[in-house]
Amino acid sequence: MTEDEFMGNLYQRFPVTIEKGIGAHVWDTDGKEYIDCMGGYGVALVGYHNDRVVNAIKSQIEKIITVHSSLYNKTREEFLKNLINVAPKNLSQVHLNNSGAEAVEAAIKFARKFTGKKGMVAMNGSYHGKSMGALSLTFNPKYRKMFQPLVDKVTFSPFGDIEALRTKIDDDTGFVILEPIQGESGVHVAPDGFLQDVRKLCDEKGILLVFDEIQSGLGRTGRMWACDHWKTSPDILCLAKGIAGGVPMGATLVRKDILACIGKGEHSSTFGGNPLSCAAGIATIQALTQDGLIENAEKMGEKFRRGLEELKNKHKIIREIRGKGLMIGVELKFQVKDILMEGIEKGVLLLYSGRNIIRFLPPLVITEEDITKVLETMDILLESEEKRRNV
């Protein structure tokens, strides 16, 4: 009996049953060890069995697990202080929720209420989640077509094209939402100057700018926030994935005047801000800011990119390498499925992003030794694929 008997066909499944993990390594139920470059789609940000996170959870679980936000809690208060301390400037208010999709849903409601406008502009290639509001802002038709009608008044604009974006904005546009680095569509990095131009355009038009940093934020790219690479801040910031070291949590950070327009009961979350997640969140922020993980993401990311560029020079099958820090996409000329499966055999867990892109989202604790092994394995996998295709 397997999970598939109960969970349907909702996920692309890999033939590995994971039992435990430490750092950037996981082990299956047979004791086989893997270097994990999937990182739980970016959730295992500070590594598996991170001592800070584990100890924080153990300590909190002995006190209390859940406290609804209609009551006060000191662990939640401490987490909020820690989060705001590292937030982009002017974002001093937080709605705590449980996932990236929920963070985006909150952003939609806050922006609509604050501006009084219904129009929304997202980017071609965007991915913001699969709940109905977040799905409405997600570009790929394969996710959208069977669930129409979605939330209306959504327009899509080419990612990186400021002049095209200018034509998409009208008098009913309330906000523009974008990922500084698009993850699910293939690790596409915003062109230099684009974020600054979008910020300027939103200011000119009196509309809000929302950044989705669910995958790119919290040190992943070698900066606390990916938008820091372009010295640009949003009006609303959506977070989730690794924010609590693997415990479910999402957060929507906003300007004070934006959240002030939301009345009691207009938006809430039963589990949002529970002390267990908040304790893990405090530990995660401490790990990022005190244990050098952001610096390690930058340093290891540079080593990874150099090694991948060397492989690109060697293997004609590689079309392009993109990304920043430890958020890297390798676009191939063929589908990557066989490479992912052979990677499992050789002890490396790889992630896809579309049919022909390998995406690397390893824990930020990954070591130079691990990266060397991954690059050596990639060399073998690419050579094998080229022989199979007579390249």
SULGI-V646245 format. One record per residue. N is the residue number from 1. RES is the residue in one letter. SS is DSSP state (hx for helix, st for strand, lp for the rest). NEAR is the number of other C-alpha atoms within 8 Angstrom. Layout:
n:N res:RES ss:SS near:NEAR
n:N res:RES ss:SS near:NEAR
This chain:
n:1 res:M ss:lp near:3
n:2 res:T ss:lp near:5
n:3 res:E ss:lp near:6
n:4 res:D ss:hx near:7
n:5 res:E ss:hx near:7
n:6 res:F ss:hx near:6
n:7 res:M ss:hx near:7
n:8 res:G ss:lp near:6
n:9 res:N ss:lp near:6
n:10 res:L ss:lp near:5
n:11 res:Y ss:lp near:4
n:12 res:Q ss:lp near:5
n:13 res:R ss:lp near:4
n:14 res:F ss:lp near:5
n:15 res:P ss:lp near:4
n:16 res:V ss:lp near:5
n:17 res:T ss:lp near:6
n:18 res:I ss:st near:8
n:19 res:E ss:st near:8
n:20 res:K ss:st near:7
n:21 res:G ss:st near:10
n:22 res:I ss:st near:10
n:23 res:G ss:st near:12
n:24 res:A ss:lp near:15
n:25 res:H ss:st near:11
n:26 res:V ss:st near:14
n:27 res:W ss:st near:13
n:28 res:D ss:st near:12
n:29 res:T ss:lp near:8
n:30 res:D ss:lp near:5
n:31 res:G ss:lp near:6
n:32 res:K ss:lp near:8
n:33 res:E ss:st near:9
n:34 res:Y ss:st near:11
n:35 res:I ss:st near:12
n:36 res:D ss:st near:13
n:37 res:C ss:lp near:13
n:38 res:M ss:lp near:13
n:39 res:G ss:hx near:13
n:40 res:G ss:hx near:6
n:41 res:Y ss:hx near:9
n:42 res:G ss:hx near:13
n:43 res:V ss:lp near:11
n:44 res:A ss:lp near:15
n:45 res:L ss:lp near:14
n:46 res:V ss:lp near:15
n:47 res:G ss:lp near:14
n:48 res:Y ss:st near:12
n:49 res:H ss:lp near:9
n:50 res:N ss:lp near:11
n:51 res:D ss:hx near:6
n:52 res:R ss:hx near:10
n:53 res:V ss:hx near:15
n:54 res:V ss:hx near:10
n:55 res:N ss:hx near:8
n:56 res:A ss:hx near:11
n:57 res:I ss:hx near:11
n:58 res:K ss:hx near:8
n:59 res:S ss:hx near:8
n:60 res:Q ss:hx near:12
n:61 res:I ss:hx near:9
n:62 res:E ss:lp near:6
n:63 res:K ss:lp near:6
n:64 res:I ss:lp near:9
n:65 res:I ss:lp near:9
n:66 res:T ss:lp near:8
n:67 res:V ss:lp near:11
n:68 res:H ss:lp near:11
n:69 res:S ss:lp near:9
n:70 res:S ss:lp near:4
n:71 res:L ss:lp near:6
n:72 res:Y ss:lp near:8
n:73 res:N ss:lp near:8
n:74 res:K ss:hx near:6
n:75 res:T ss:hx near:9
n:76 res:R ss:hx near:13
n:77 res:E ss:hx near:8
n:78 res:E ss:hx near:9
n:79 res:F ss:hx near:12
n:80 res:L ss:hx near:9
n:81 res:K ss:hx near:8
n:82 res:N ss:hx near:10
n:83 res:L ss:hx near:10
n:84 res:I ss:hx near:10
n:85 res:N ss:hx near:6
n:86 res:V ss:hx near:7
n:87 res:A ss:lp near:9
n:88 res:P ss:lp near:8
n:89 res:K ss:lp near:6
n:90 res:N ss:lp near:8
n:91 res:L ss:lp near:13
n:92 res:S ss:lp near:11
n:93 res:Q ss:st near:10
n:94 res:V ss:st near:9
n:95 res:H ss:st near:8
n:96 res:L ss:st near:12
n:97 res:N ss:st near:14
n:98 res:N ss:lp near:13
n:99 res:S ss:lp near:12
n:100 res:G ss:hx near:15
n:101 res:A ss:hx near:11
n:102 res:E ss:hx near:11
n:103 res:A ss:hx near:17
n:104 res:V ss:hx near:15
n:105 res:E ss:hx near:10
n:106 res:A ss:hx near:11
n:107 res:A ss:hx near:13
n:108 res:I ss:hx near:9
n:109 res:K ss:hx near:8
n:110 res:F ss:hx near:12
n:111 res:A ss:hx near:13
n:112 res:R ss:hx near:11
n:113 res:K ss:hx near:10
n:114 res:F ss:hx near:9
n:115 res:T ss:hx near:8
n:116 res:G ss:lp near:8
n:117 res:K ss:lp near:9
n:118 res:K ss:lp near:9
n:119 res:G ss:st near:11
n:120 res:M ss:st near:12
n:121 res:V ss:st near:15
n:122 res:A ss:st near:15
n:123 res:M ss:st near:12
n:124 res:N ss:lp near:9
n:125 res:G ss:lp near:10
n:126 res:S ss:lp near:15
n:127 res:Y ss:lp near:13
n:128 res:H ss:lp near:12
n:129 res:G ss:lp near:10
n:130 res:K ss:lp near:10
n:131 res:S ss:lp near:8
n:132 res:M ss:hx near:8
n:133 res:G ss:hx near:12
n:134 res:A ss:hx near:13
n:135 res:L ss:hx near:14
n:136 res:S ss:hx near:12
n:137 res:L ss:lp near:12
n:138 res:T ss:lp near:15
n:139 res:F ss:lp near:13
n:140 res:N ss:lp near:9
n:141 res:P ss:hx near:6
n:142 res:K ss:hx near:6
n:143 res:Y ss:hx near:9
n:144 res:R ss:hx near:13
n:145 res:K ss:hx near:7
n:146 res:M ss:hx near:6
n:147 res:F ss:hx near:6
n:148 res:Q ss:lp near:6
n:149 res:P ss:lp near:5
n:150 res:L ss:lp near:10
n:151 res:V ss:lp near:8
n:152 res:D ss:lp near:6
n:153 res:K ss:lp near:7
n:154 res:V ss:st near:11
n:155 res:T ss:st near:9
n:156 res:F ss:st near:10
n:157 res:S ss:st near:12
n:158 res:P ss:lp near:9
n:159 res:F ss:lp near:8
n:160 res:G ss:lp near:7
n:161 res:D ss:lp near:9
n:162 res:I ss:hx near:9
n:163 res:E ss:hx near:6
n:164 res:A ss:hx near:9
n:165 res:L ss:hx near:10
n:166 res:R ss:hx near:8
n:167 res:T ss:hx near:7
n:168 res:K ss:hx near:10
n:169 res:I ss:lp near:9
n:170 res:D ss:lp near:6
n:171 res:D ss:lp near:4
n:172 res:D ss:lp near:8
n:173 res:T ss:st near:13
n:174 res:G ss:st near:14
n:175 res:F ss:st near:13
n:176 res:V ss:st near:13
n:177 res:I ss:st near:12
n:178 res:L ss:st near:10
n:179 res:E ss:lp near:11
n:180 res:P ss:lp near:13
n:181 res:I ss:st near:11
n:182 res:Q ss:st near:14
n:183 res:G ss:lp near:12
n:184 res:E ss:lp near:9
n:185 res:S ss:lp near:11
n:186 res:G ss:lp near:12
n:187 res:V ss:lp near:15
n:188 res:H ss:st near:10
n:189 res:V ss:st near:10
n:190 res:A ss:lp near:11
n:191 res:P ss:lp near:6
n:192 res:D ss:lp near:6
n:193 res:G ss:lp near:7
n:194 res:F ss:hx near:11
n:195 res:L ss:hx near:12
n:196 res:Q ss:hx near:10
n:197 res:D ss:hx near:9
n:198 res:V ss:hx near:10
n:199 res:R ss:hx near:12
n:200 res:K ss:hx near:8
n:201 res:L ss:hx near:9
n:202 res:C ss:hx near:13
n:203 res:D ss:hx near:9
n:204 res:E ss:hx near:7
n:205 res:K ss:hx near:6
n:206 res:G ss:lp near:6
n:207 res:I ss:lp near:12
n:208 res:L ss:st near:13
n:209 res:L ss:st near:13
n:210 res:V ss:st near:14
n:211 res:F ss:st near:12
n:212 res:D ss:st near:14
n:213 res:E ss:lp near:13
n:214 res:I ss:lp near:10
n:215 res:Q ss:lp near:11
n:216 res:S ss:lp near:15
n:217 res:G ss:lp near:13
n:218 res:L ss:lp near:10
n:219 res:G ss:lp near:15
n:220 res:R ss:lp near:18
n:221 res:T ss:lp near:18
n:222 res:G ss:lp near:16
n:223 res:R ss:lp near:14
n:224 res:M ss:lp near:12
n:225 res:W ss:lp near:14
n:226 res:A ss:hx near:16
n:227 res:C ss:hx near:10
n:228 res:D ss:hx near:10
n:229 res:H ss:hx near:8
n:230 res:W ss:hx near:10
n:231 res:K ss:lp near:7
n:232 res:T ss:lp near:10
n:233 res:S ss:lp near:9
n:234 res:P ss:lp near:11
n:235 res:D ss:lp near:11
n:236 res:I ss:st near:14
n:237 res:L ss:st near:13
n:238 res:C ss:st near:17
n:239 res:L ss:st near:16
n:240 res:A ss:lp near:15
n:241 res:K ss:hx near:17
n:242 res:G ss:hx near:13
n:243 res:I ss:hx near:15
n:244 res:A ss:hx near:17
n:245 res:G ss:lp near:16
n:246 res:G ss:lp near:10
n:247 res:V ss:lp near:8
n:248 res:P ss:lp near:10
n:249 res:M ss:lp near:15
n:250 res:G ss:st near:17
n:251 res:A ss:st near:15
n:252 res:T ss:st near:16
n:253 res:L ss:st near:14
n:254 res:V ss:st near:14
n:255 res:R ss:lp near:12
n:256 res:K ss:hx near:10
n:257 res:D ss:hx near:6
n:258 res:I ss:hx near:11
n:259 res:L ss:hx near:10
n:260 res:A ss:lp near:7
n:261 res:C ss:lp near:9
n:262 res:I ss:lp near:11
n:263 res:G ss:lp near:7
n:264 res:K ss:lp near:5
n:265 res:G ss:lp near:5
n:266 res:E ss:lp near:6
n:267 res:H ss:lp near:8
n:268 res:S ss:lp near:6
n:269 res:S ss:lp near:7
n:270 res:T ss:lp near:6
n:271 res:F ss:lp near:9
n:272 res:G ss:lp near:13
n:273 res:G ss:lp near:13
n:274 res:N ss:lp near:13
n:275 res:P ss:hx near:14
n:276 res:L ss:hx near:12
n:277 res:S ss:hx near:12
n:278 res:C ss:hx near:13
n:279 res:A ss:hx near:16
n:280 res:A ss:hx near:15
n:281 res:G ss:hx near:13
n:282 res:I ss:hx near:13
n:283 res:A ss:hx near:13
n:284 res:T ss:hx near:14
n:285 res:I ss:hx near:11
n:286 res:Q ss:hx near:10
n:287 res:A ss:hx near:12
n:288 res:L ss:hx near:13
n:289 res:T ss:hx near:9
n:290 res:Q ss:hx near:7
n:291 res:D ss:lp near:7
n:292 res:G ss:lp near:9
n:293 res:L ss:hx near:14
n:294 res:I ss:hx near:15
n:295 res:E ss:hx near:9
n:296 res:N ss:hx near:12
n:297 res:A ss:hx near:16
n:298 res:E ss:hx near:14
n:299 res:K ss:hx near:10
n:300 res:M ss:hx near:14
n:301 res:G ss:hx near:15
n:302 res:E ss:hx near:9
n:303 res:K ss:hx near:10
n:304 res:F ss:hx near:10
n:305 res:R ss:hx near:10
n:306 res:R ss:hx near:8
n:307 res:G ss:hx near:9
n:308 res:L ss:hx near:10
n:309 res:E ss:hx near:9
n:310 res:E ss:hx near:8
n:311 res:L ss:hx near:9
n:312 res:K ss:hx near:12
n:313 res:N ss:hx near:7
n:314 res:K ss:hx near:6
n:315 res:H ss:lp near:10
n:316 res:K ss:lp near:8
n:317 res:I ss:lp near:11
n:318 res:I ss:st near:11
n:319 res:R ss:st near:10
n:320 res:E ss:st near:8
n:321 res:I ss:st near:12
n:322 res:R ss:st near:10
n:323 res:G ss:st near:13
n:324 res:K ss:st near:11
n:325 res:G ss:lp near:14
n:326 res:L ss:lp near:16
n:327 res:M ss:st near:14
n:328 res:I ss:st near:14
n:329 res:G ss:st near:14
n:330 res:V ss:st near:12
n:331 res:E ss:st near:12
n:332 res:L ss:st near:13
n:333 res:K ss:lp near:8
n:334 res:F ss:lp near:7
n:335 res:Q ss:lp near:9
n:336 res:V ss:lp near:12
n:337 res:K ss:hx near:7
n:338 res:D ss:hx near:8
n:339 res:I ss:hx near:10
n:340 res:L ss:hx near:12
n:341 res:M ss:hx near:9
n:342 res:E ss:hx near:9
n:343 res:G ss:hx near:14
n:344 res:I ss:hx near:11
n:345 res:E ss:hx near:7
n:346 res:K ss:lp near:7
n:347 res:G ss:lp near:10
n:348 res:V ss:st near:13
n:349 res:L ss:st near:12
n:350 res:L ss:lp near:13
n:351 res:L ss:st near:12
n:352 res:Y ss:st near:11
n:353 res:S ss:lp near:14
n:354 res:G ss:lp near:8
n:355 res:R ss:lp near:9
n:356 res:N ss:lp near:12
n:357 res:I ss:st near:14
n:358 res:I ss:st near:13
n:359 res:R ss:st near:15
n:360 res:F ss:st near:12
n:361 res:L ss:lp near:13
n:362 res:P ss:lp near:14
n:363 res:P ss:lp near:16
n:364 res:L ss:lp near:14
n:365 res:V ss:lp near:11
n:366 res:I ss:lp near:12
n:367 res:T ss:lp near:7
n:368 res:E ss:hx near:8
n:369 res:E ss:hx near:6
n:370 res:D ss:hx near:9
n:371 res:I ss:hx near:12
n:372 res:T ss:hx near:8
n:373 res:K ss:hx near:8
n:374 res:V ss:hx near:10
n:375 res:L ss:hx near:11
n:376 res:E ss:hx near:8
n:377 res:T ss:hx near:11
n:378 res:M ss:hx near:9
n:379 res:D ss:hx near:9
n:380 res:I ss:hx near:8
n:381 res:L ss:hx near:11
n:382 res:L ss:hx near:11
n:383 res:E ss:hx near:9
n:384 res:S ss:hx near:8
n:385 res:E ss:hx near:10
n:386 res:E ss:hx near:11
n:387 res:K ss:hx near:8
n:388 res:R ss:hx near:7
n:389 res:R ss:hx near:6
n:390 res:N ss:lp near:5
n:391 res:V ss:lp near:7
